[in-house]
């Protein structure tokens, strides 16, 4: 199946919770995304709802991670 991740078509093996998705994406990108902001189809998903919200085929996902630097 396929989703749109930050504007790009991206394959997804299976439907999963936002928590699972963020953990997998963090491992893939070698980043800690625990503080990320997640939007599904333009709706912000509160972190408290990550275990109850699902990334499904056709979903448009935006993941915003804030990094500090100098």
MMTF fields as JSON, N, C-alpha, C and O atoms, coordinates in Angstrom:
{
  "mmtfVersion": "1.0.0",
  "mmtfProducer": "UNKNOWN",
  "numBonds": 279,
  "numAtoms": 280,
  "numGroups": 70,
  "numChains": 1,
  "numModels": 1,
  "chainsPerModel": [1],
  "groupsPerChain": [70],
  "chainIdList": ["A"],
  "bondAtomList": [4, 2, 8, 6, 12, 10, 16, 14, 20, 18, 24, 22, 28, 26, 32, 30, 36, 34, 40, 38, 44, 42, 48, 46, 52, 50, 56, 54, 60, 58, 64, 62, 68, 66, 72, 70, 76, 74, 80, 78, 84, 82, 88, 86, 92, 90, 96, 94, 100, 98, 104, 102, 108, 106, 112, 110, 116, 114, 120, 118, 124, 122, 128, 126, 132, 130, 136, 134, 140, 138, 144, 142, 148, 146, 152, 150, 156, 154, 160, 158, 164, 162, 168, 166, 172, 170, 176, 174, 180, 178, 184, 182, 188, 186, 192, 190, 196, 194, 200, 198, 204, 202, 208, 206, 212, 210, 216, 214, 220, 218, 224, 222, 228, 226, 232, 230, 236, 234, 240, 238, 244, 242, 248, 246, 252, 250, 256, 254, 260, 258, 264, 262, 268, 266, 272, 270, 276, 274],
  "bondOrderList": [1, 1, 1, 1, 1, 1, 1, 1, 1, 1, 1, 1, 1, 1, 1, 1, 1, 1, 1, 1, 1, 1, 1, 1, 1, 1, 1, 1, 1, 1, 1, 1, 1, 1, 1, 1, 1, 1, 1, 1, 1, 1, 1, 1, 1, 1, 1, 1, 1, 1, 1, 1, 1, 1, 1, 1, 1, 1, 1, 1, 1, 1, 1, 1, 1, 1, 1, 1, 1],
  "groupList": [{"groupName": "UNK", "atomNameList": ["N", "CA", "C", "O"], "elementList": ["N", "C", "C", "O"], "formalChargeList": [0, 0, 0, 0], "bondAtomList": [1, 0, 2, 1, 3, 2], "bondOrderList": [1, 1, 2], "singleLetterCode": "X", "chemCompType": "L-PEPTIDE LINKING"}],
  "groupTypeList": [0, 0, 0, 0, 0, 0, 0, 0, 0, 0, 0, 0, 0, 0, 0, 0, 0, 0, 0, 0, 0, 0, 0, 0, 0, 0, 0, 0, 0, 0, 0, 0, 0, 0, 0, 0, 0, 0, 0, 0, 0, 0, 0, 0, 0, 0, 0, 0, 0, 0, 0, 0, 0, 0, 0, 0, 0, 0, 0, 0, 0, 0, 0, 0, 0, 0, 0, 0, 0, 0],
  "groupIdList": [1, 2, 3, 4, 5, 6, 7, 8, 9, 10, 11, 12, 13, 14, 15, 16, 17, 18, 19, 20, 21, 22, 23, 24, 25, 26, 27, 28, 29, 30, 31, 32, 33, 34, 35, 36, 37, 38, 39, 40, 41, 42, 43, 44, 45, 46, 47, 48, 49, 50, 51, 52, 53, 54, 55, 56, 57, 58, 59, 60, 61, 62, 63, 64, 65, 66, 67, 68, 69, 70],
  "secStructList": [7, 3, 3, 3, 3, 6, 6, 3, 3, 3, 3, 7, 1, 1, 7, 3, 3, 2, 2, 2, 2, 2, 2, 2, 2, 2, 2, 2, 2, 6, 7, 7, 7, 6, 6, 7, 3, 3, 3, 3, 6, 6, 3, 3, 3, 7, 4, 4, 4, 6, 6, 6, 7, 3, 3, 7, 6, 6, 7, 3, 3, 3, 3, 3, 7, 7, 7, 7, 7, 7],
  "xCoordList": [0.842, 0.0, 0.883, 2.097, 0.267, 1.023, 0.389, -0.832, 1.248, 0.812, 1.547, 2.449, 1.147, 1.883, 2.565, 1.895, 3.898, 4.668, 5.408, 6.295, 5.036, 5.652, 5.682, 6.676, 4.559, 4.41, 4.917, 4.8, 5.488, 6.035, 5.338, 5.094, 5.019, 4.446, 5.46, 6.629, 4.997, 5.873, 5.182, 4.02, 5.885, 5.271, 5.169, 6.003, 4.14, 3.933, 3.524, 2.6, 4.212, 3.963, 2.569, 1.916, 2.107, 0.823, 0.281, 1.01, -0.99, -1.591, -0.951, -0.714, -0.672, -0.049, -0.455, -0.958, -0.224, -0.522, 0.5, 1.564, 0.163, 1.096, 2.367, 3.466, 2.229, 3.402, 4.337, 5.54, 3.801, 4.62, 5.261, 6.439, 4.477, 4.972, 6.14, 7.162, 5.986, 7.041, 8.29, 9.407, 8.117, 9.267, 10.016, 11.243, 9.278, 9.906, 10.593, 11.707, 9.927, 10.51, 11.766, 12.753, 11.735, 12.903, 14.098, 15.227, 13.847, 14.929, 15.476, 16.689, 14.569, 14.964, 15.808, 16.79, 15.427, 16.119, 17.214, 17.923, 17.349, 18.319, 18.111, 19.048, 16.834, 16.456, 15.521, 14.786, 15.548, 14.579, 13.386, 13.478, 12.274, 11.087, 10.014, 8.852, 10.393, 9.401, 8.748, 7.645, 9.39, 8.833, 8.238, 7.936, 8.067, 7.564, 6.084, 5.353, 5.682, 4.275, 3.801, 4.451, 2.67, 2.156, 0.782, -0.096, 0.616, -0.683, -1.093, -0.287, -2.34, -2.894, -4.053, -5.01, -3.945, -4.962, -5.286, -6.45, -4.225, -4.298, -4.881, -5.231, -4.992, -5.476, -4.324, -3.712, -4.031, -2.983, -3.43, -4.558, -2.518, -2.786, -2.038, -0.808, -2.782, -2.154, -1.336, -1.724, -0.202, 0.674, -0.066, 0.208, -0.977, -1.75, -2.621, -3.052, -2.88, -3.726, -2.931, -3.529, -1.61, -0.792, -1.087, -1.068, -1.36, -1.626, -3.025, -3.316, -3.892, -5.275, -5.529, -6.605, -4.545, -4.696, -3.869, -2.785, -4.396, -3.752, -3.33, -4.005, -2.186, -1.703, -2.225, -1.889, -3.046, -3.708, -3.349, -2.829, -3.626, -3.386, -4.079, -5.239, -3.344, -3.894, -3.813, -4.132, -3.395, -3.288, -2.209, -1.182, -2.474, -1.47, -0.89, -1.578, 0.368, 1.036, 2.077, 2.869, 2.067, 3.123, 3.766, 3.077, 5.082, 5.833, 6.79, 7.654, 6.613, 7.452, 8.284, 7.749, 9.595, 10.507, 11.356, 11.897, 11.455, 12.205, 13.59, 13.722, 14.611, 15.979, 16.642, 16.336, 17.543, 18.289, 19.675, 20.178, 20.255, 21.582, 22.175, 21.56, 23.332, 23.978, 24.569, 25.156],
  "yCoordList": [-1.176, 0.0, 1.234, 1.145, 2.372, 3.605, 4.734, 4.813, 5.602, 6.815, 7.99, 7.807, 9.179, 10.385, 10.89, 11.318, 10.837, 11.272, 12.548, 12.549, 13.625, 14.935, 15.264, 15.768, 14.963, 15.325, 14.32, 14.556, 13.186, 12.199, 10.853, 10.422, 10.196, 8.858, 7.934, 7.904, 7.183, 6.318, 4.977, 4.944, 3.862, 2.561, 2.316, 2.778, 1.587, 1.228, -0.235, -0.64, -1.026, -2.469, -2.824, -3.706, -2.12, -2.464, -1.264, -0.313, -1.314, -0.298, -0.398, -1.497, 0.748, 0.734, 1.972, 2.945, 1.915, 3.089, 4.18, 3.916, 5.393, 6.501, 6.233, 6.54, 5.667, 5.346, 4.407, 4.657, 3.335, 2.38, 3.059, 2.851, 3.866, 4.55, 5.476, 5.476, 6.258, 7.197, 6.446, 6.859, 5.358, 4.559, 4.008, 4.079, 3.461, 2.912, 3.996, 3.803, 5.136, 6.239, 6.765, 7.079, 6.861, 7.313, 6.395, 6.86, 5.083, 4.116, 4.25, 4.231, 4.387, 4.513, 5.763, 5.721, 6.869, 8.15, 8.388, 9.392, 7.455, 7.58, 8.894, 9.652, 9.13, 10.338, 9.973, 8.989, 10.761, 10.613, 11.497, 12.724, 10.866, 11.61, 11.621, 11.914, 11.307, 11.245, 12.599, 12.646, 13.687, 15.017, 15.611, 16.804, 14.784, 15.272, 15.665, 15.229, 16.484, 16.825, 16.032, 16.038, 15.351, 14.495, 14.992, 15.238, 15.133, 15.473, 14.341, 13.865, 13.919, 12.944, 13.637, 14.089, 13.709, 14.374, 15.766, 16.135, 16.527, 17.919, 18.09, 19.207, 17.025, 17.091, 16.73, 15.672, 17.602, 17.314, 16.141, 16.11, 15.175, 14.037, 14.293, 14.327, 14.47, 14.698, 13.48, 12.343, 13.733, 12.624, 11.615, 10.418, 12.059, 11.158, 10.209, 9.171, 10.557, 9.737, 8.893, 8.199, 8.939, 8.202, 6.703, 6.066, 6.131, 4.685, 4.328, 3.155, 5.323, 5.083, 5.525, 5.277, 6.182, 6.708, 5.861, 5.392, 5.671, 4.759, 5.447, 6.343, 4.998, 5.378, 4.298, 3.123, 4.704, 3.77, 4.087, 5.163, 3.157, 3.362, 4.636, 4.887, 5.434, 6.661, 7.861, 8.975, 7.663, 8.778, 9.765, 9.379, 11.04, 12.08, 12.419, 12.977, 12.081, 12.239, 13.344, 13.385, 14.224, 15.234, 14.997, 14.938, 14.863, 14.701, 15.874, 16.063, 16.662, 17.838, 17.603, 17.403, 17.63, 17.428, 18.691, 19.212, 19.151, 20.358, 19.969, 19.133, 20.582, 20.307, 21.611, 22.675, 21.507, 22.712, 22.641, 21.563, 23.752, 23.789, 25.168, 26.076, 25.303, 26.589, 27.047, 28.128],
  "zCoordList": [0.0, 0.0, 0.0, 0.181, -0.203, -0.359, 0.452, 0.594, 0.976, 1.657, 1.013, 0.195, 1.394, 1.002, 2.273, 3.213, 2.299, 3.462, 3.105, 2.25, 3.764, 3.516, 2.021, 1.498, 1.347, -0.053, -1.065, -2.268, -0.612, -1.544, -1.359, -0.232, -2.47, -2.396, -1.749, -2.132, -0.763, 0.021, 0.244, 0.649, -0.017, 0.25, 1.756, 2.534, 2.143, 3.541, 3.565, 2.86, 4.378, 4.408, 4.885, 4.327, 5.939, 6.541, 7.291, 7.573, 7.609, 8.462, 9.843, 10.344, 10.454, 11.781, 12.555, 11.992, 13.865, 14.678, 14.379, 13.818, 14.757, 14.581, 15.387, 14.925, 16.58, 17.402, 16.652, 16.584, 16.094, 15.335, 14.132, 13.84, 13.445, 12.253, 12.598, 11.91, 13.657, 14.06, 14.517, 14.204, 15.246, 15.671, 14.458, 14.399, 13.495, 12.288, 11.471, 10.985, 11.321, 10.563, 11.251, 10.585, 12.575, 13.325, 13.136, 12.981, 13.148, 12.915, 11.503, 11.29, 10.54, 9.138, 8.9, 8.159, 9.526, 9.327, 10.367, 10.31, 11.32, 12.408, 13.177, 13.427, 13.541, 14.269, 15.405, 15.322, 16.46, 17.537, 17.194, 17.232, 16.862, 16.453, 17.532, 17.251, 18.755, 19.835, 20.1, 20.645, 19.732, 19.936, 18.672, 18.625, 17.648, 16.365, 16.45, 17.34, 15.517, 15.337, 14.123, 13.078, 14.265, 13.192, 12.761, 13.587, 11.451, 10.876, 9.937, 9.138, 10.038, 9.11, 8.402, 9.032, 7.093, 6.271, 6.828, 6.982, 7.125, 7.59, 8.991, 9.374, 9.752, 11.14, 12.078, 11.933, 13.035, 14.012, 14.886, 15.378, 15.067, 15.943, 17.255, 17.279, 18.33, 19.634, 20.025, 19.758, 20.661, 21.054, 21.931, 21.844, 22.758, 23.612, 22.787, 23.289, 21.528, 20.658, 19.655, 18.832, 19.711, 18.753, 18.768, 17.715, 19.936, 20.017, 19.525, 19.29, 19.367, 18.942, 17.511, 16.968, 16.893, 15.533, 14.578, 14.924, 13.373, 12.432, 11.146, 10.64, 10.632, 9.312, 8.371, 8.515, 7.411, 6.507, 5.063, 4.764, 4.181, 2.753, 2.293, 2.622, 1.526, 0.988, 1.915, 1.5, 3.161, 4.105, 3.649, 3.091, 3.901, 3.686, 5.057, 5.911, 5.255, 6.544, 6.445, 5.503, 7.41, 7.549, 8.903, 9.922, 8.917, 10.156, 10.243, 9.387, 11.305, 11.523, 12.77, 13.861, 12.598, 13.723, 13.867, 12.891, 15.066, 15.345, 15.857, 16.751, 15.282, 15.683, 16.077, 15.539, 17.012, 17.398, 16.784, 16.47, 16.628, 16.037, 16.182, 16.741, 15.688, 15.84, 14.634, 14.606]
}
